[in-house]
Amino acid sequence: MSSTSNSTMKHRRLLLALLLSPLFAACFPEETHIDVDPAMLHGKWLKVGTQEYWRYYDSGSGATWDESEGKTEETTNLTYTWQLDRDELTHWFRGEQDNQMVPKVYTIKEITSNSMKWKDAYGTTSTYSKVN
Amino acid sequence: MKKGWKIALISLGSLLGLVVVVVAVAMYLVFTPSRLTKIVNRLASDYIACETHFDRVDLTLLSTFPDAGLKVENVYLVNPTPGAPSDTLARIASLTVGLDVKAFLSDRSIKVHQVLLDDADATLFIARDGSTNFDIFPSSDTTATDSTSSLPEHIDIEKVKVSALNARYLDQRSGLDATVQDLGLTLKGSLRNNDIDADLTLGSQHIALAMVDTATGRHTLGALIRGLELDAKGGMRDESLDAKASLGTRHLAVRMTDTAGRTTLDADLADLAASLKGDGSTSLLSGLLDLTLGSGTLQAAGIDMVNATLRESKRDLLKAKVPFIADLGRMQLALNTASLQLDQFALTADGDVQLPSDSVATALDLTLATDGAWPVKPLLAIVPAAYTKPLAGMDLDGKAKLEATVQGSLSDTTIPLVDAHITLADGRYHQPSMLPYKVSRINGDLTAHLDLGPQGKSHAVINNLTARTLDTKLSLRGRADDLTGDMHINADITGALPLKDALPMVPDTMPLSIAKGAADLDLHVDFRMSQLQKMALEKMVASGTVKVRDLDLTFDTLRALAPSLDLSLQLPAKLHKSKLADARIKGSSLRVEMPNKGLVATVDKPNISLGVNNMMREQLAAAFVVMVGETEANLDSTMVSLDELSLKGTIRLDSTQTDPLKRFNPVADLTTHSAVLYMPQLPDAVRLSQLSAKYDRAHTDIRKVQVKLGHSDFELYGTIDNLEDWLDNKAMLRGDLNFTSNYADVDQLMDLFSGLGSDPDTLELQRQQSKVPSEANPFIVPKNVDVTLHTHIKRSVAFGNDLNDVAGSLTVKDGVAILDQIGFVCKAATMQLTALYRSPKPDDLFAAIDFHLLDIQIDELLDMIPVVDTLVPMLAAFDGNANFHLAGESYLFADYKPKMSTLLGSAAISGQDLVLMDNSSIASIAKLMRFKKWKEKDDKIRIDSLSVEMTCFRKEIEVFPFLINIGSYAICASGKHTLDNTCAYHLELLKNPLLAKVGVDIKGNLSSPKISLGPVIYGDFYKPEKKGAASKKALELKAAIRQALEKNVR
């Protein structure tokens, strides 16, 4: 009896949600955006708590590597070109065989001369510190 | 000269006549010496046209009794003549003439019985203009005298005695200058009709003769005789001769020069003694010449005919005892066992000799024979050095016996022919420059034909010649032509020898050693001596067989052993045209070892044809054709076994190299039909059912190789380049091969070839440094090679998957393996794979793939490539056929696990008419989204189309928004999950009967996600006119991903 009651309750809630979904959708808060100066990206960044590095050159190229698995900027296969549109940072990885295109898009939420935080489309944030 | 002597004799006769007249006058009118002297001196001016002086003229009876004699003393004839060496023509101390008194008294005839001349000097001179100092008698007309003079019919000389006569005759017209000193002579004889009796004794201490070329003033002839003694006695009656003579001289020297002043003859003989006697008619004179020459020297045409050995010999230099029968009219001699002995070497001669005359040249028809066996070494020792130059450095000895015939004329242009039969016994020969052996026990039987004329050719036939050297026995038969020129030898040689005896003949440059073995020779040779001396083997001819037993030899680093081999030789080469000689080797078996390389090969029924170059001058270069039966070869732990092998090619030895390929530089054409190769690196044997290849240093042409290796069988053809340089680490091994196979176990093949070309020590060190687990054994791509395999494999297994109809190229290039657009069929799907794999370190591998599966069943895809399920977990919910494109790359650990921080990939899946597999998650979502009637009547959930793009970056898989149409519903899905099973997906209901827009988030652990309502993001995702920025961006990314993936699909 109890389970039937609970199920009925869920159905009612879902139906309500579906009916109100446009309203809910409209009520999800809009993302706020910042304008990031590309120059602030230039340099080498270390993901906090890891040995994962990202390098941004002002030419629009860059590379990332993880020293925990023995890679360096010179030996990494993960090189990319990057584009910054306000706070949307897009990385294009082509791979060694130049046969693929792997985009990685992040939204920069905070950036200073020493630190940077970005978030991907699914809400995962990562924090980086500038290293030289 | 004759004319001069005639003038002198006539003058002397006239003088004697004058004396006779004076004596007669003295006898009858004057009687006293003073009166006689005055009368003679007064009358002399009437008869002698020069200044004369007779110191004393006297009649004598006692000293000439019974003849009456007239003796003059101190007579001087002085006739100064320009150019003459002396004014005095003659000085006579004493001259006595005995006259037959009885004849004078009976018929008034004057007969001179005795002439005694003692102590006289004379100088006879003929000037260049023909004037003389002895033409002193007015009535003397030499021309008239010459034409009318003749011997009287009767000459009866009781006594002519000359003592202490010194005379000189100088003829400037002919250049003759003759001197005789202290001449003594006694002569007694008579001439009555044609009967002659004579008894002559003559002696002189010094006789000299010189001839000068009047044009050049050079001496052309000089002769000197000292101590001459001649004793001749004999008579001739009725043309029957009975005479004997002996001649001796202490010293005889003769020297002749040509017009250029070169000495043509220089003889200096001592103690020459000769006797000659004969009796019989002049046409049948039986005689004996006995001649002895004690010592001397003789140089003719610059050749010292009497060499030091002869000069130092204690024997007489020359002895001859020649019995003969002579026909003096015809100038012919018949010799009967004449003996000629030079030093110790005696020769007998029988036959006829034609002595020269004005119309007939010397001719010989003689049979010669040695008086037994001559010792060869002493014989050679007395041969003039000029004739023994070819024997320089030769030690030759033995006992030689000669029988010869000499026939023909002997003149300036002709030399008699000689046919000789020579036997040689117990000989020995050693001439290191010609033959590096001491040859002994030489026994031979030879015949020779010598034609020593200017155009003559001489030859010898070797009926049999046997010899021994070391432990070798040799027998030779044949012929030698052109003996005096460039000797041409054509001979058959048979023999038996231990092979080590042949080593001295092997050039030092040839690395050959012989432990044991023996051979029987049967050879034919045809060559010239000049070719042998120059080792011009390319011009020589040789052929024959050598049967070898118990062979054990080492050539360079190759050792060969055989119980028996038959070796056929052919020089010059006929089979291998470009080579010097052919050799064909056949045998029952042959074992070849290369100890330093661990090579051992046992060959059954070897049949080897070799063409070799001139190894005497160059390093070995050979062409070969090898056909062998069952063969087994071991190289270290590698073994090859084959049933038959055909190998054709060349080798060229480079002794400076140690590597076998570089040392022998083989070029070979190899064919075998059944071979098995056992290698320690391979658990299974490599079975070659057919191998046909051509190899040289730079290029290997593999015509066909059929291989069974492990589970795999394959056939190869193509080319391999730079094999030798690759082995020497000087160049990359390059290959372009076609690889066709009915079945290939790729995993096994990879294990077999893993690490080829890499240094095992370096690999092991890298494993230790990287702490690679022992069980991890990654494939190490061969380094320093650039080989492309164009594959066509009907069936294969790779990484546990069955692959069919695999076609494409596999390239291994210096540590990188590349599969280039390999196409194959797998479980009803058409696939195309491009992959790259490299292995710089065992713990830092790299792999990249470009993989396309067209029209593949999704469950088969997941079964074949499980990682796809990891990348796209929701794919397991679909059923049907799809196109799948995947690109990815990552560094790998030794166990092939990816280094996640380097993982980068992208994939695209598209399909039509798929079925969504109902499961709890789907049911939950459908329930959450209140799906009604979304299943078909057969209870299946059908999806019209699906197009998914996703990427993998490190541990994160991102699925870009894609649309799923299920009946009247449309759902957009996107999200990400990580390889550690956390997920964040978002679904939106874009179309439904209620037109409601619902977003659902799926988050948390992938196996039990939390599903909840979420925001609406892609509401207008597939409505271009209403598309927002996020949708546009997402579509752009999807398009970029898919385009990049699909561009490599063939």
Interface residues (C-beta under 8 A of the other chain):
Chain A: L14 L15 A17 L18 L19 S21 P22 F24 A25 F28 E52 W65 D66 S68 E69 G70 K71 T76 N77 L78 W92 F93 R94 G95 E96 Q97 N99 Q100 M101 V102 P103 K104 V105 D120 A121 Y122 G123 T124
Chain B: T834 L836 D844 F846 A848 D850 A887 G888 E889 S890 Y891 K899 M900 S901 T902 L904 G905 S906 L928 R930 T951 C952 F953 R954 E958 S974 G975 K976 A984 H986 L994 A996 K997 V998 G999 L1013 P1015 V1016 G1019 K1033 L1037 A1040 I1041 Q1043 A1044 L1045 K1047 N1048
